Amino acid sequence: MLHTLPLLPAILIVDDEPFIALDLAMAVEDAGCLVVGPAGSVGEALGLLASSRVTAAILDVNLSDGDVTPVVEILVARGIPLIFQTGAGLPPSLKARYPELLVYAKPVMSERLVEKLIGLIPQV
């Protein structure tokens, strides 16, 4: 009989501040999840979404190549839970389209964000 292991949640991290991204990655691993990324730009994040399994995401809003809206649109369309961690807040257009999304102002303890995000992942 073949036994398969359950898939660990795969958390996409998108933040252009390396120390914050690293801290988030360590918190994701400590929570027993897989890290996707981290991506420091919208382009990198879109590439990861095209090539990786993603269960949930933690996103910064303003990245080196623009705001994170294209990434959000894909995640929302796929029904993937996400949380924002930002120093600037959401752009008005993003806030108007997705008022239910959770936004945390930097600095936030990474463990708290990861714990909250894991609680949003549907259990199989």
N, C-alpha and C positions, 0 to 999 in steps of 0.2 A: 504494500500500500504506500502510495506517495503522499508525504506530508508537505504542505507548503507553509512557509512562515507568513504571518500577517505583514502587510506592507506598513512600514513606519510612515507617519506623516512627513511630508516633504515641504519644508517651509522656505519660500522665496524671500530673500532679504534684499531690499533695494535701498541703499543709502550711499551717498557720495563722500561721507566722512569716514575714513578707514577705521578709526578707533571705535566709533559707534557700531559700524558694520561687524567688526571683529567681536565686540562685546555681545551683540545680538547672536552671532553665530555660536559663540560659546554657550549662551543661555539656551539656544535651540538644541544643541548637542546634549547639554546637561539634562534637558527635559526628555531625552530619549527619541528625538526626532532627527531627520536628515536635513542638512543645510543645502539649499539650492542658491548658488551665488557665493558671496554677495555680488550684486550688480551695482555699479556706481553711476550708471547712466540709463536713460530710457532705452537706448539702443541695445545695451547689454541685457537689460531686463526682458525686452521683447525677444531677443535671441534665446534666452533661457526658457521663456514660455513656449517657444516653438520647438525646443529640443528636450525639455525635461518634464518629468511628472511633478506637478505642484498641487499640494493639498490646501495650502493657506499662504498668506503673505503679510510681511511687515514692510511698509513703504514710507520713505521720506517723500515729500512733495516736490521740492525744488532740487533738480539734479543738474549736473554739468551741461547737459544738452536740452534742458527744458523742463516743463513740469510733467508729472507722472500720469497725466490723464490717459494717454494711449494704453498704458499698462492697466490702469483701473478698469477701463472699458472692457478689455479682454477678460480680466478676472471676474468682473460682475457678470458678463455674458456667460461664463462657464460655471457660475454659481460657486466660485471659490471665495471663502471668507478672507477678509483682509482687515488690517488695522493700520492707521497712519501714525507715524511718530514724526512730528515736524516742529520746526522753530517758527514757521511763518503762518501756519494755519492753511486751510484749504482755499484754493482759488474760488471765487464766488460761483463760477459756472459749475464746478465740480460739486460744491456744497449744495447748490440748487438741484442738481440732477440726482444726487445720492445723499439725501439728508440723514439717512439711517446709519451711515458709515461711522465707525468709531475713530475719533481723533484724539491723540495724546500730545501735549506740548512737551518738547524737549526741555530739560532732561527727564527721562523716565527710566526707572530701573528695568533693565532688559528682562529679568526674570518675571516681572509683573506683566510686561507685554506678552511674553511667550505664554504664560499661564492663561491670560485672558484669551489669546488667540486660539490656543488648544481647546478651550471651552466652546469655541464657535464651530469647530470641525464636527460635522455630522458623524456619529458613531455608526460603524457598519455592522 
